[in-house]
Amino acid sequence: MLRGAIAGLLIYGYGHPACDVFRPAALDAPLQGFHRDINTVAFEGYRALTRFDDDRAVSAVKGYVQHLDTQMRGAE
């Protein structure tokens, strides 16, 4: 498992555009595509996690507003 993670990190790092000088031309497009795909997955994962957090916050605010609404209607 550890060796696989290290190999994945090396491939990821090697696909970075800053490593263009060291990369053979035959590996250029596939490694840059791999790098782009990993960045897209990381971005989408982050966006999904923040969306879950936003949904939880919105539902908490809705519950609080409903509670205030019932309190205000009860005072009338």
DSSP file (Angstrom, degrees, kcal/mol; ACC not computed):
  #  RESIDUE AA STRUCTURE BP1 BP2  ACC     N-H-->O    O-->H-N    N-H-->O    O-->H-N    TCO  KAPPA ALPHA  PHI   PSI    X-CA   Y-CA   Z-CA
    1    1 A M     >        0   0    0      0, 0.0     4,-2.2     0, 0.0     5,-0.2   0.000 360.0 360.0 360.0 -46.0    0.0    0.0    0.0
    2    2 A L  H  >  +     0   0    0      1,-0.2     4,-2.4     2,-0.2     5,-0.2   0.903 360.0  51.1 -65.3 -41.0    2.7    2.4    0.9
    3    3 A R  H  > S+     0   0    0      1,-0.2     4,-2.5     2,-0.2    -1,-0.2   0.895 109.9  50.6 -63.8 -38.9    4.7    1.6   -2.2
    4    4 A G  H  > S+     0   0    0      2,-0.2     4,-2.4     1,-0.2    -1,-0.2   0.898 110.2  49.4 -64.8 -40.2    1.7    2.2   -4.3
    5    5 A A  H  X S+     0   0    0     -4,-2.2     4,-2.4     2,-0.2    -2,-0.2   0.906 111.9  48.4 -65.4 -41.3    1.0    5.6   -2.7
    6    6 A I  H  X S+     0   0    0     -4,-2.4     4,-2.3     2,-0.2    -2,-0.2   0.918 111.7  49.6 -64.4 -42.8    4.6    6.6   -3.2
    7    7 A A  H  X S+     0   0    0     -4,-2.5     4,-2.5     1,-0.2    -2,-0.2   0.908 111.0  49.9 -62.8 -41.4    4.5    5.6   -6.8
    8    8 A G  H  X S+     0   0    0     -4,-2.4     4,-2.6     1,-0.2    -2,-0.2   0.906 110.8  49.1 -63.5 -41.9    1.2    7.5   -7.3
    9    9 A L  H  X S+     0   0    0     -4,-2.4     4,-2.8     2,-0.2    -1,-0.2   0.886 111.1  50.2 -65.2 -38.6    2.8   10.6   -5.8
   10   10 A L  H  X S+     0   0    0     -4,-2.3     4,-2.5     2,-0.2    -2,-0.2   0.926 112.3  46.3 -65.5 -44.3    5.8   10.3   -8.0
   11   11 A I  H  X S+     0   0    0     -4,-2.5     4,-1.4     2,-0.2    -2,-0.2   0.915 113.4  50.3 -63.7 -42.1    3.7   10.0  -11.1
   12   12 A Y  H  < S+     0   0    0     -4,-2.6     3,-0.4     1,-0.2     4,-0.3   0.943 113.6  44.6 -60.4 -48.4    1.6   12.9  -10.0
   13   13 A G  H >< S+     0   0    0     -4,-2.8     3,-1.1     1,-0.2    -2,-0.2   0.863 110.5  54.5 -64.4 -36.7    4.6   15.1   -9.3
   14   14 A Y  H 3< S+     0   0    0     -4,-2.5    -1,-0.2     1,-0.3    -2,-0.2   0.761 103.3  57.0 -70.6 -24.2    6.2   14.0  -12.6
   15   15 A G  T 3< S+     0   0    0     -4,-1.4    -1,-0.3    -3,-0.4    -2,-0.2   0.508  80.3 115.7 -83.4  -4.4    3.2   15.1  -14.5
   16   16 A H  S X  S-     0   0    0     -3,-1.1     3,-2.2    -4,-0.3    16,-0.1  -0.395  76.0-123.2 -66.3 141.0    3.3   18.6  -13.2
   17   17 A P  G >  S+     0   0    0      0, 0.0     3,-1.4     0, 0.0     4,-0.2   0.757 108.8  67.8 -58.8 -24.1    4.0   21.3  -15.8
   18   18 A A  G 3  S+     0   0    0      1,-0.3     3,-0.4     2,-0.1    -4,-0.1   0.706  94.4  59.0 -68.2 -16.9    7.1   22.5  -14.0
   19   19 A C  G X>  +     0   0    0     -3,-2.2     4,-1.0     1,-0.2     3,-0.8   0.157  68.1 113.8 -96.6  17.5    8.7   19.1  -14.8
   20   20 A D  T <4 S+     0   0    0     -3,-1.4     3,-0.4     1,-0.2    -1,-0.2   0.839  71.4  59.5 -57.1 -34.2    8.4   19.6  -18.6
   21   21 A V  T 34 S+     0   0    0     -3,-0.4    -1,-0.2     1,-0.2    -2,-0.1   0.857 109.9  40.6 -64.2 -36.5   12.2   19.8  -18.9
   22   22 A F  T <4 S+     0   0    0     -3,-0.8    -1,-0.2    -8,-0.1    -2,-0.2   0.585  96.2  96.1 -90.3 -11.9   12.7   16.3  -17.5
   23   23 A R  S  < S-     0   0    0     -4,-1.0     2,-0.1    -3,-0.4     5,-0.1  -0.631  74.8-122.3 -89.3 133.1    9.8   14.5  -19.2
   24   24 A P    >>  -     0   0    0      0, 0.0     3,-1.3     0, 0.0     4,-0.5  -0.423  26.8-118.4 -65.1 148.3   10.2   12.5  -22.4
   25   25 A A  G >4 S+     0   0    0      1,-0.3     3,-0.8     2,-0.2     4,-0.5   0.812 111.5  61.5 -60.4 -32.0    8.0   13.8  -25.2
   26   26 A A  G 34 S+     0   0    0      1,-0.2    -1,-0.3     2,-0.1     3,-0.0   0.760 108.9  42.5 -67.8 -23.9    6.1   10.5  -25.4
   27   27 A L  G <> S+     0   0    0     -3,-1.3     4,-1.9     1,-0.1     5,-0.3   0.450  90.1  93.4 -99.3  -1.7    4.9   10.8  -21.8
   28   28 A D  H <X S+     0   0    0     -3,-0.8     4,-2.1    -4,-0.5     5,-0.2   0.957  87.4  37.9 -61.5 -58.8    4.0   14.5  -21.9
   29   29 A A  H  > S+     0   0    0     -4,-0.5     4,-2.4     1,-0.2     5,-0.2   0.916 116.8  49.0 -65.0 -45.8    0.3   14.4  -22.8
   30   30 A P  H  > S+     0   0    0      0, 0.0     4,-2.2     0, 0.0    -1,-0.2   0.905 114.0  46.0 -63.4 -38.4   -0.7   11.4  -20.7
   31   31 A L  H  X S+     0   0    0     -4,-1.9     4,-2.4     2,-0.2    -2,-0.2   0.882 112.9  48.7 -72.8 -36.3    1.0   12.7  -17.5
   32   32 A Q  H  X S+     0   0    0     -4,-2.1     4,-2.4    -5,-0.3    -1,-0.2   0.884 111.8  50.5 -68.2 -35.7   -0.3   16.2  -17.9
   33   33 A G  H  X S+     0   0    0     -4,-2.4     4,-2.5    -5,-0.2    -2,-0.2   0.902 110.2  49.8 -64.5 -40.9   -3.8   14.7  -18.4
   34   34 A F  H  X S+     0   0    0     -4,-2.2     4,-2.4     2,-0.2    -2,-0.2   0.921 111.2  49.3 -62.2 -44.3   -3.3   12.5  -15.3
   35   35 A H  H  X S+     0   0    0     -4,-2.4     4,-2.1     1,-0.2    -2,-0.2   0.909 112.0  48.3 -61.8 -43.2   -2.3   15.6  -13.3
   36   36 A R  H  X S+     0   0    0     -4,-2.4     4,-2.1     2,-0.2    -1,-0.2   0.892 111.0  50.9 -64.8 -40.8   -5.3   17.6  -14.6
   37   37 A D  H  X S+     0   0    0     -4,-2.5     4,-2.5     2,-0.2    -2,-0.2   0.905 109.9  49.4 -65.0 -41.9   -7.7   14.7  -13.7
   38   38 A I  H  X S+     0   0    0     -4,-2.4     4,-2.5     1,-0.2    -2,-0.2   0.917 111.3  49.1 -64.4 -42.8   -6.3   14.4  -10.1
   39   39 A N  H  X S+     0   0    0     -4,-2.1     4,-2.3     2,-0.2    -1,-0.2   0.882 111.0  50.9 -63.6 -37.4   -6.7   18.2   -9.6
   40   40 A T  H  X S+     0   0    0     -4,-2.1     4,-2.7     2,-0.2     5,-0.2   0.919 110.9  47.9 -65.6 -43.6  -10.2   18.0  -10.9
   41   41 A V  H  X S+     0   0    0     -4,-2.5     4,-2.4     2,-0.2    -2,-0.2   0.908 112.4  49.4 -63.4 -42.0  -11.1   15.2   -8.6
   42   42 A A  H  X S+     0   0    0     -4,-2.5     4,-2.3     2,-0.2    -2,-0.2   0.913 112.8  47.2 -63.6 -42.5   -9.6   17.0   -5.6
   43   43 A F  H  X S+     0   0    0     -4,-2.3     4,-2.6     2,-0.2    -2,-0.2   0.931 113.3  47.4 -65.0 -45.4  -11.5   20.2   -6.5
   44   44 A E  H  X S+     0   0    0     -4,-2.7     4,-2.4     2,-0.2    -2,-0.2   0.879 111.4  51.7 -65.4 -37.4  -14.8   18.3   -6.9
   45   45 A G  H  X S+     0   0    0     -4,-2.4     4,-2.3    -5,-0.2    -1,-0.2   0.925 111.0  47.3 -63.4 -44.4  -14.3   16.5   -3.6
   46   46 A Y  H  X S+     0   0    0     -4,-2.3     4,-2.4     1,-0.2     5,-0.2   0.917 112.1  50.4 -61.9 -43.2  -13.6   19.7   -1.8
   47   47 A R  H  X S+     0   0    0     -4,-2.6     4,-1.8     1,-0.2    -2,-0.2   0.892 110.3  49.9 -63.3 -39.4  -16.7   21.3   -3.4
   48   48 A A  H  X S+     0   0    0     -4,-2.4     4,-2.1     2,-0.2    -1,-0.2   0.907 110.7  49.5 -66.1 -41.3  -18.8   18.3   -2.4
   49   49 A L  H  X S+     0   0    0     -4,-2.3     4,-1.8     1,-0.2    -2,-0.2   0.909 112.1  46.8 -65.8 -41.1  -17.6   18.5    1.2
   50   50 A T  H  X S+     0   0    0     -4,-2.4     4,-2.5     1,-0.2    -1,-0.2   0.839 108.8  56.6 -69.3 -30.1  -18.3   22.2    1.5
   51   51 A R  H  X S+     0   0    0     -4,-1.8     4,-2.7    -5,-0.2    -2,-0.2   0.911 105.4  50.6 -65.6 -41.5  -21.7   21.6   -0.1
   52   52 A F  H  X S+     0   0    0     -4,-2.1     4,-2.0     1,-0.2    -2,-0.2   0.913 111.7  48.2 -60.5 -41.8  -22.5   19.1    2.7
   53   53 A D  H  X S+     0   0    0     -4,-1.8     4,-2.1     2,-0.2    -2,-0.2   0.903 111.7  49.3 -66.2 -41.2  -21.5   21.7    5.3
   54   54 A D  H  X S+     0   0    0     -4,-2.5     4,-2.7     2,-0.2    -2,-0.2   0.903 109.7  51.8 -63.7 -41.5  -23.5   24.4    3.6
   55   55 A D  H  X S+     0   0    0     -4,-2.7     4,-2.4     1,-0.2    -1,-0.2   0.896 109.7  49.5 -62.5 -39.8  -26.6   22.2    3.5
   56   56 A R  H  X S+     0   0    0     -4,-2.0     4,-1.9     2,-0.2    -1,-0.2   0.910 112.0  48.0 -66.2 -41.2  -26.2   21.4    7.2
   57   57 A A  H  X S+     0   0    0     -4,-2.1     4,-2.2     2,-0.2    -2,-0.2   0.911 112.0  49.4 -65.5 -42.3  -25.9   25.2    8.0
   58   58 A V  H  X S+     0   0    0     -4,-2.7     4,-2.6     1,-0.2    -2,-0.2   0.909 110.8  49.5 -64.7 -41.6  -29.0   26.0    5.8
   59   59 A S  H  X S+     0   0    0     -4,-2.4     4,-2.2     1,-0.2    -1,-0.2   0.871 110.1  51.7 -67.2 -33.9  -31.1   23.3    7.4
   60   60 A A  H  X S+     0   0    0     -4,-1.9     4,-2.1     2,-0.2    -2,-0.2   0.913 111.2  47.1 -66.2 -41.4  -30.0   24.6   10.9
   61   61 A V  H  X S+     0   0    0     -4,-2.2     4,-2.7     2,-0.2    -2,-0.2   0.905 110.8  52.1 -66.6 -40.8  -31.1   28.1   10.0
   62   62 A K  H  X S+     0   0    0     -4,-2.6     4,-2.5     1,-0.2    -1,-0.2   0.920 109.9  49.2 -61.4 -42.8  -34.4   26.9    8.6
   63   63 A G  H  X S+     0   0    0     -4,-2.2     4,-2.2     1,-0.2    -1,-0.2   0.904 111.7  48.8 -62.3 -41.2  -35.1   25.1   11.8
   64   64 A Y  H  X S+     0   0    0     -4,-2.1     4,-2.5     2,-0.2    -2,-0.2   0.902 111.4  49.3 -65.5 -41.1  -34.3   28.1   13.8
   65   65 A V  H  X S+     0   0    0     -4,-2.7     4,-2.5     2,-0.2    -2,-0.2   0.902 110.9  50.1 -65.6 -40.8  -36.5   30.3   11.7
   66   66 A Q  H  X S+     0   0    0     -4,-2.5     4,-2.4     2,-0.2    -1,-0.2   0.901 110.2  50.7 -63.6 -39.7  -39.4   27.9   12.0
   67   67 A H  H  X S+     0   0    0     -4,-2.2     4,-2.1     2,-0.2    -2,-0.2   0.931 111.7  47.0 -63.6 -44.8  -38.9   27.8   15.7
   68   68 A L  H  X S+     0   0    0     -4,-2.5     4,-2.7     1,-0.2    -2,-0.2   0.890 110.0  54.3 -63.1 -38.3  -39.0   31.6   15.8
   69   69 A D  H  X S+     0   0    0     -4,-2.5     4,-2.3     1,-0.2    -2,-0.2   0.924 109.3  46.5 -62.7 -44.2  -42.1   31.6   13.6
   70   70 A T  H  X S+     0   0    0     -4,-2.4     4,-1.7     1,-0.2    -1,-0.2   0.868 112.7  50.9 -67.2 -34.1  -43.9   29.3   16.0
   71   71 A Q  H  X S+     0   0    0     -4,-2.1     4,-1.2     2,-0.2    -2,-0.2   0.909 111.5  47.4 -67.3 -41.2  -42.9   31.4   18.9
   72   72 A M  H  X S+     0   0    0     -4,-2.7     4,-0.6     1,-0.2    -2,-0.2   0.880 112.5  48.6 -68.2 -38.1  -44.1   34.6   17.2
   73   73 A R  H >< S+     0   0    0     -4,-2.3     3,-0.5     1,-0.2    -1,-0.2   0.842 109.0  54.0 -70.7 -32.3  -47.4   33.0   16.3
   74   74 A G  H 3< S+     0   0    0     -4,-1.7    -1,-0.2     1,-0.2    -2,-0.2   0.790 103.3  57.0 -71.0 -26.4  -47.9   31.7   19.8
   75   75 A A  H 3<        0   0    0     -4,-1.2    -1,-0.2     1,-0.2    -2,-0.2   0.673 360.0 360.0 -77.8 -17.8  -47.4   35.3   21.2
   76   76 A E    <<        0   0    0     -4,-0.6    -1,-0.2    -3,-0.5    -2,-0.1   0.487 360.0 360.0 -73.1 360.0  -50.2   36.7   19.1
